[in-house]
Amino acid sequence: MNKTKISMVKCGSYGNKEVSEAVRKAVELIGGIGKFVKKGEKILVKPNLLSARQPERHVTTHPEIVRAIVRLIKEAGAVPRLGDSPGGAVKGVDRVWQETGMKELAIQENIELINFETYGSVEAGTGHPSVPSVRLTKAAFDCDGIINVPKLKTHGLQIFTGAVKNLYGLLPGLQKAEYHKKAPHPDDFGHLLARIYMLVKDRIRFTLVDGIIGMEGNGPSSGELKKMDLVSACGDGHAMDWALTKTLGFDPLKIDSVRFAEKLLARKTRLEDIETCGDGPEEFGFRDFRFPSNWYIHLVPKFFIDMLGSLIWLKPEIIPEACTSCMMCVNSCPVNAIIKEGGNKPYVVQKGCISCLCCHELCQYKAIRLTSSFLAKFLIRH
């Protein structure tokens, strides 16, 4: 049986030359760009553009990582295109392109930026019990293949956001918030992410992770930055997530999207199935990596939460002194559980909140903290 190759290459900064060399080496170690991209093909590059954040905040995939991928695609004689459906698109996608550095990159590299919100979509059945179908951007099918370029970060709802979670950005528009409403429990949502991964996995040529500066703690936007010096590539997105979380000291099967993808792929991933190549683990900032403080809530069985839902909860709470009343949380809440009255700061109506944590994910000012009920804390502790 052939092992899955995952490259791990040290890269100490986002300097153009250093990133270019690291990305090239990472791709060469798994077979080289010619193995994955052919002359004349159209290749969609899908970064993680969570929201309109500047590159130095390290919430989104860094433009130098994307630039290095774009240039490799061109070297192979193919045509790169760049697209995403970021959070906060209600304020205009152009603002996201501008703030994340992608607009300047697209101009410099003479590539097309694709707005998934306006490009059109294709409906696809998922087999998920509460979200039987989704609308995927047509851009994912108008290309010959996709290169997935996530940022290495933790995630309040899903514990880890990597290759599988990044593909949720292939869903344009406000449907992303609506599906949080239909699949509110981490299990349900992780299952949905795995189903979306299965819909497009054969179109993904490879995944390249930006882990030069990652995020730990309560990510994906309000966590603490961690210098990890990592650029990693793999032809199998699920294996990439499995291996990275394992390397970071966490059980991959406690990541809902990883566990469900493994079930749908009908395989059991083992360390002996993976060949790690490149630099050794001692070269990277893996030590003492901190996952979200609330990850233990995932250990509480779903049937228990369904039975005692009013007593077991994890909810966001707005910090008034940090809030700027930008209205991002109000506009992104899928169940309208965040209210702003008059000149007051927004607040969360706890009874209506479904704990999807969209507000926590999109808040640019770290003005939302996570709180849990007494019973949830008790069950977690024991």
VEXDREN-2710 file (C-alpha; in Angstrom, 1 decimal):
% VEXDREN-2710
k/r/px/py/pz
1/MET/0.0/0.0/0.0
2/ASN/1.4/3.4/-1.0
3/LYS/1.8/5.9/1.9
4/THR/0.3/9.4/1.8
5/LYS/3.1/11.9/1.5
6/ILE/2.9/15.0/3.6
7/SER/5.7/17.6/3.4
8/MET/6.7/19.9/6.3
9/VAL/9.1/22.6/5.3
10/LYS/10.6/25.3/7.6
11/CYS/10.0/28.9/6.7
12/GLY/10.8/31.6/9.2
13/SER/9.1/34.6/7.7
14/TYR/6.7/35.9/5.0
15/GLY/9.5/37.3/2.9
16/ASN/8.9/36.9/-0.8
17/LYS/12.0/34.8/-1.5
18/GLU/11.9/32.7/1.6
19/VAL/8.2/31.8/1.1
20/SER/8.7/31.1/-2.6
21/GLU/11.5/28.6/-1.8
22/ALA/9.6/27.0/1.0
23/VAL/6.4/26.5/-1.1
24/ARG/8.4/25.1/-4.0
25/LYS/10.2/22.7/-1.8
26/ALA/7.0/21.6/0.0
27/VAL/5.3/20.9/-3.4
28/GLU/8.4/19.1/-4.8
29/LEU/8.5/16.8/-1.8
30/ILE/5.0/15.5/-2.7
31/GLY/5.8/15.0/-6.4
32/GLY/6.3/18.5/-7.9
33/ILE/3.8/20.9/-9.5
34/GLY/3.9/18.9/-12.7
35/LYS/2.3/15.9/-10.9
36/PHE/-0.8/18.0/-10.0
37/VAL/-1.1/20.7/-12.7
38/LYS/-0.9/20.3/-16.5
39/LYS/-0.3/22.8/-19.2
40/GLY/-3.4/24.7/-20.4
41/GLU/-5.5/23.9/-17.3
42/LYS/-7.5/26.5/-15.3
43/ILE/-6.7/26.1/-11.6
44/LEU/-8.8/27.7/-8.9
45/VAL/-6.7/28.8/-5.8
46/LYS/-8.9/28.8/-2.7
47/PRO/-7.3/30.6/0.3
48/ASN/-8.9/31.1/3.7
49/LEU/-10.2/34.7/3.6
50/LEU/-12.3/34.6/6.7
51/SER/-13.0/38.4/6.7
52/ALA/-11.4/41.7/5.8
53/ARG/-8.2/41.4/7.9
54/GLN/-4.8/42.7/7.0
55/PRO/-2.1/40.0/6.4
56/GLU/-0.1/41.1/9.4
57/ARG/-3.1/40.0/11.7
58/HIS/-2.5/36.4/10.5
59/VAL/-6.2/35.5/10.4
60/THR/-6.3/34.9/6.6
61/THR/-4.0/33.0/4.3
62/HIS/-1.0/35.3/3.6
63/PRO/-0.8/36.8/0.1
64/GLU/2.9/35.7/-0.3
65/ILE/1.8/32.1/0.2
66/VAL/-0.8/32.6/-2.5
67/ARG/1.7/34.3/-4.8
68/ALA/4.1/31.4/-4.5
69/ILE/1.3/29.0/-5.5
70/VAL/0.2/31.2/-8.4
71/ARG/3.7/31.3/-9.8
72/LEU/4.1/27.6/-9.6
73/ILE/0.8/27.2/-11.5
74/LYS/2.1/29.6/-14.2
75/GLU/5.4/27.7/-14.5
76/ALA/3.4/24.5/-15.2
77/GLY/1.8/26.4/-18.1
78/ALA/-1.6/26.6/-16.5
79/VAL/-3.9/29.6/-15.7
80/PRO/-4.5/30.4/-12.0
81/ARG/-7.7/32.0/-10.8
82/LEU/-8.3/33.2/-7.2
83/GLY/-11.6/33.1/-5.3
84/ASP/-13.4/32.7/-2.1
85/SER/-16.7/33.6/-0.3
86/PRO/-15.5/35.4/2.8
87/GLY/-17.5/36.2/5.9
88/GLY/-18.7/39.8/6.0
89/ALA/-19.4/39.8/2.3
90/VAL/-22.5/41.9/3.0
91/LYS/-20.2/44.9/3.3
92/GLY/-18.7/44.1/-0.1
93/VAL/-16.2/41.5/-1.2
94/ASP/-13.9/44.2/-2.7
95/ARG/-13.2/45.4/0.8
96/VAL/-12.0/41.8/1.7
97/TRP/-9.8/41.6/-1.4
98/GLN/-8.3/45.0/-0.5
99/GLU/-7.7/44.4/3.2
100/THR/-6.3/40.8/2.8
101/GLY/-3.8/41.9/0.2
102/MET/-5.4/39.8/-2.5
103/LYS/-6.4/42.7/-4.8
104/GLU/-2.9/44.0/-5.0
105/LEU/-1.6/40.4/-5.5
106/ALA/-4.1/39.9/-8.4
107/ILE/-3.0/43.1/-10.1
108/GLN/0.7/42.3/-9.7
109/GLU/0.4/38.7/-10.9
110/ASN/-2.3/39.5/-13.6
111/ILE/-4.8/36.9/-12.4
112/GLU/-8.5/36.9/-12.2
113/LEU/-10.3/37.4/-8.8
114/ILE/-13.5/35.5/-8.6
115/ASN/-16.4/36.7/-6.4
116/PHE/-18.3/33.5/-5.5
117/GLU/-21.2/35.7/-4.4
118/THR/-22.0/36.8/-7.9
119/TYR/-20.4/34.0/-10.0
120/GLY/-23.4/31.6/-9.9
121/SER/-23.9/28.3/-8.1
122/VAL/-24.6/24.6/-8.6
123/GLU/-26.9/22.6/-6.3
124/ALA/-25.5/19.3/-5.0
125/GLY/-27.0/16.6/-2.8
126/THR/-25.1/15.9/0.4
127/GLY/-26.8/13.0/2.1
128/HIS/-26.7/15.0/5.3
129/PRO/-29.8/14.4/7.5
130/SER/-30.7/18.1/8.1
131/VAL/-28.9/19.7/5.1
132/PRO/-29.8/17.5/2.2
133/SER/-28.3/19.8/-0.4
134/VAL/-26.0/22.8/-0.7
135/ARG/-25.2/25.3/-3.4
136/LEU/-21.6/25.3/-4.4
137/THR/-19.9/28.0/-6.4
138/LYS/-20.0/27.3/-10.1
139/ALA/-16.3/28.4/-10.1
140/ALA/-15.4/25.1/-8.5
141/PHE/-16.7/23.3/-11.6
142/ASP/-15.7/25.8/-14.3
143/CYS/-12.0/25.0/-13.5
144/ASP/-10.0/21.9/-14.1
145/GLY/-8.9/21.6/-10.5
146/ILE/-8.6/23.4/-7.2
147/ILE/-5.6/24.1/-4.9
148/ASN/-6.7/24.4/-1.3
149/VAL/-4.7/26.9/0.7
150/PRO/-5.9/27.1/4.3
151/LYS/-4.4/28.8/7.3
152/LEU/-3.4/26.7/10.3
153/LYS/-5.7/27.8/13.1
154/THR/-7.9/26.6/15.9
155/HIS/-11.7/27.0/15.6
156/GLY/-14.2/27.6/18.5
157/LEU/-16.9/25.3/17.0
158/GLN/-14.9/22.7/15.2
159/ILE/-11.7/22.8/17.3
160/PHE/-9.4/22.9/14.2
161/THR/-9.7/24.6/10.8
162/GLY/-7.6/23.2/8.0
163/ALA/-8.1/21.5/4.6
164/VAL/-11.7/20.2/5.1
165/LYS/-13.1/23.3/6.9
166/ASN/-11.6/25.7/4.4
167/LEU/-13.8/24.2/1.7
168/TYR/-16.9/25.6/3.4
169/GLY/-15.9/28.8/1.6
170/LEU/-17.0/27.2/-1.7
171/LEU/-20.6/27.9/-0.6
172/PRO/-21.5/31.5/-1.6
173/GLY/-23.8/33.9/0.1
174/LEU/-25.7/33.7/3.4
175/GLN/-26.5/30.0/3.1
176/LYS/-23.4/29.4/5.2
177/ALA/-25.1/31.1/8.1
178/GLU/-28.3/29.3/7.4
179/TYR/-26.6/25.9/7.5
180/HIS/-25.2/26.7/10.9
181/LYS/-28.9/27.1/12.0
182/LYS/-29.8/23.7/10.4
183/ALA/-26.8/21.9/11.8
184/PRO/-26.1/23.7/15.1
185/HIS/-24.4/20.9/17.1
186/PRO/-20.6/20.5/16.5
187/ASP/-21.3/16.9/15.4
188/ASP/-24.0/17.9/12.9
189/PHE/-21.8/20.7/11.5
190/GLY/-18.7/18.6/11.3
191/HIS/-20.7/16.0/9.5
192/LEU/-21.8/18.7/7.0
193/LEU/-18.2/19.8/6.4
194/ALA/-17.2/16.2/5.7
195/ARG/-20.1/15.9/3.2
196/ILE/-19.0/19.0/1.4
197/TYR/-15.4/17.7/1.3
198/MET/-16.7/14.5/-0.3
199/LEU/-18.5/16.5/-3.0
200/VAL/-15.3/18.2/-4.2
201/LYS/-12.4/16.1/-3.0
202/ASP/-11.7/14.7/-6.4
203/ARG/-11.3/18.2/-7.7
204/ILE/-8.7/19.2/-5.2
205/ARG/-5.2/18.7/-6.7
206/PHE/-3.4/19.3/-3.4
207/THR/-3.6/21.3/-0.1
208/LEU/-0.9/23.7/1.0
209/VAL/-1.2/25.0/4.6
210/ASP/0.1/28.4/5.7
211/GLY/1.4/27.7/9.1
212/ILE/4.3/30.2/9.3
213/ILE/2.4/32.1/11.9
214/GLY/-0.6/30.1/13.0
215/MET/-3.3/30.7/15.6
216/GLU/-3.9/28.8/18.9
217/GLY/-6.5/29.1/21.7
218/ASN/-9.9/30.4/20.8
219/GLY/-9.6/30.8/17.1
220/PRO/-10.3/31.3/14.2
221/SER/-10.0/35.1/14.6
222/SER/-9.7/35.8/18.4
223/GLY/-7.0/33.3/19.3
224/GLU/-3.3/34.0/20.1
225/LEU/-0.8/34.0/17.3
226/LYS/1.9/31.3/17.4
227/LYS/5.0/31.3/15.3
228/MET/5.3/27.8/13.8
229/ASP/7.5/28.3/10.8
230/LEU/5.6/25.7/8.8
231/VAL/4.6/25.3/5.2
232/SER/3.0/21.9/4.6
233/ALA/1.6/20.2/1.4
234/CYS/-0.3/17.0/0.8
235/GLY/-2.4/15.6/-2.0
236/ASP/-5.1/14.3/0.5
237/GLY/-6.9/17.0/2.5
238/HIS/-8.3/14.7/5.1
239/ALA/-4.9/13.0/5.7
240/MET/-3.4/16.5/6.0
241/ASP/-5.9/17.5/8.8
242/TRP/-5.4/14.1/10.5
243/ALA/-1.6/14.4/10.5
244/LEU/-1.4/18.0/11.6
245/THR/-3.7/17.6/14.5
246/LYS/-1.9/14.5/15.6
247/THR/1.5/16.3/15.3
248/LEU/0.1/19.1/17.4
249/GLY/-0.8/16.7/20.2
250/PHE/-4.5/16.3/19.7
251/ASP/-6.6/13.2/18.9
252/PRO/-7.7/13.7/15.2
253/LEU/-10.9/11.8/15.7
254/LYS/-12.0/14.4/18.3
255/ILE/-12.2/16.8/15.3
256/ASP/-15.8/16.2/14.0
257/SER/-15.0/17.0/10.4
258/VAL/-12.0/14.6/10.4
259/ARG/-14.0/11.8/12.1
260/PHE/-16.9/12.1/9.7
261/ALA/-14.7/12.3/6.7
262/GLU/-12.9/9.2/7.8
263/LYS/-16.2/7.4/8.0
264/LEU/-17.4/8.6/4.6
265/LEU/-14.0/7.6/3.1
266/ALA/-14.4/4.2/4.7
267/ARG/-10.9/4.0/6.0
268/LYS/-8.9/4.1/9.2
269/THR/-5.9/6.5/9.1
270/ARG/-2.8/5.3/11.0
271/LEU/0.6/6.9/11.4
272/GLU/2.1/4.1/9.4
273/ASP/0.0/5.1/6.4
274/ILE/1.6/8.5/6.3
275/GLU/5.1/9.5/5.1
276/THR/6.3/12.8/6.5
277/CYS/9.1/14.3/4.4
278/GLY/11.1/17.5/4.7
279/ASP/12.3/19.1/8.0
280/GLY/12.0/17.3/11.4
281/PRO/9.3/18.2/14.0
282/GLU/11.9/19.9/16.2
283/GLU/12.2/22.7/13.5
284/PHE/8.6/23.9/14.1
285/GLY/6.7/25.6/16.8
286/PHE/4.5/22.6/17.6
287/ARG/5.4/22.5/21.3
288/ASP/2.6/23.3/23.8
289/PHE/0.1/24.2/21.1
290/ARG/-3.2/25.2/22.7
291/PHE/-6.5/24.1/21.3
292/PRO/-9.8/26.0/22.2
293/SER/-10.6/26.2/25.9
294/ASN/-14.1/24.9/25.2
295/TRP/-13.0/21.8/23.2
296/TYR/-14.1/19.5/26.1
297/ILE/-17.8/20.4/25.3
298/HIS/-17.4/18.0/22.3
299/LEU/-17.1/15.1/24.7
300/VAL/-20.6/15.7/26.0
301/PRO/-22.8/13.2/24.1
302/LYS/-25.2/14.8/21.6
303/PHE/-28.2/12.9/23.0
304/PHE/-27.4/14.4/26.4
305/ILE/-27.4/17.9/25.0
306/ASP/-30.6/17.2/23.1
307/MET/-32.3/16.0/26.3
308/LEU/-31.0/18.8/28.5
309/GLY/-30.3/21.5/26.0
310/SER/-31.5/24.3/28.1
311/LEU/-29.0/23.4/30.9
312/ILE/-26.0/22.5/28.7
313/TRP/-24.7/25.3/26.6
314/LEU/-21.8/27.2/25.3
315/LYS/-22.7/30.8/24.3
316/PRO/-21.0/33.9/23.1
317/GLU/-21.2/37.1/25.1
318/ILE/-20.3/40.6/23.9
319/ILE/-17.7/42.6/25.8
320/PRO/-19.2/46.1/25.8
321/GLU/-15.9/47.9/26.4
322/ALA/-14.3/46.2/23.4
323/CYS/-17.3/46.4/21.1
324/THR/-17.2/49.1/18.4
325/SER/-20.8/48.5/17.3
326/CYS/-19.6/47.6/13.8
327/MET/-22.7/45.4/13.4
328/MET/-20.8/42.5/11.9
329/CYS/-22.2/40.1/14.7
330/VAL/-25.7/41.4/14.2
331/ASN/-25.6/41.0/10.5
332/SER/-24.0/37.5/10.6
333/CYS/-26.2/35.9/13.2
334/PRO/-28.3/33.2/11.4
335/VAL/-31.1/33.3/14.0
336/ASN/-31.2/37.1/14.7
337/ALA/-30.2/36.4/18.3
338/ILE/-27.9/39.5/18.5
339/ILE/-29.8/42.8/19.1
340/LYS/-28.8/46.4/19.0
341/GLU/-31.2/48.9/20.5
342/GLY/-30.8/52.6/20.1
343/GLY/-27.3/53.9/21.0
344/ASN/-26.5/50.9/23.1
345/LYS/-24.0/48.2/22.3
346/PRO/-25.3/44.9/20.7
347/TYR/-26.1/42.1/23.1
348/VAL/-26.8/38.3/22.7
349/VAL/-30.3/37.0/23.4
350/GLN/-29.1/33.8/25.1
351/LYS/-32.4/32.1/24.7
352/GLY/-32.4/32.5/20.9
353/CYS/-28.7/31.7/20.4
354/ILE/-27.8/28.3/18.8
355/SER/-24.1/28.5/19.7
356/CYS/-22.9/28.4/16.1
357/LEU/-20.2/31.0/17.1
358/CYS/-20.4/32.8/13.7
359/CYS/-20.2/36.1/15.7
360/HIS/-17.1/35.0/17.6
361/GLU/-15.5/33.9/14.3
362/LEU/-16.2/37.2/12.4
363/CYS/-15.6/39.8/15.2
364/GLN/-12.6/41.9/14.3
365/TYR/-12.1/43.4/17.7
366/LYS/-12.0/40.4/20.0
367/ALA/-15.2/41.8/21.6
368/ILE/-16.9/38.4/22.0
369/ARG/-16.0/35.9/24.7
370/LEU/-17.3/32.3/25.2
371/THR/-19.3/31.4/28.3
372/SER/-20.7/28.0/29.3
373/SER/-23.5/26.9/31.7
374/PHE/-22.8/25.5/35.1
375/LEU/-23.9/22.0/34.1
376/ALA/-21.7/22.1/31.0
377/LYS/-18.7/23.0/33.1
378/PHE/-19.6/20.2/35.6
379/LEU/-19.8/17.6/32.9
380/ILE/-16.6/18.8/31.2
381/ARG/-14.8/18.7/34.5
382/HIS/-15.9/15.1/35.2
END
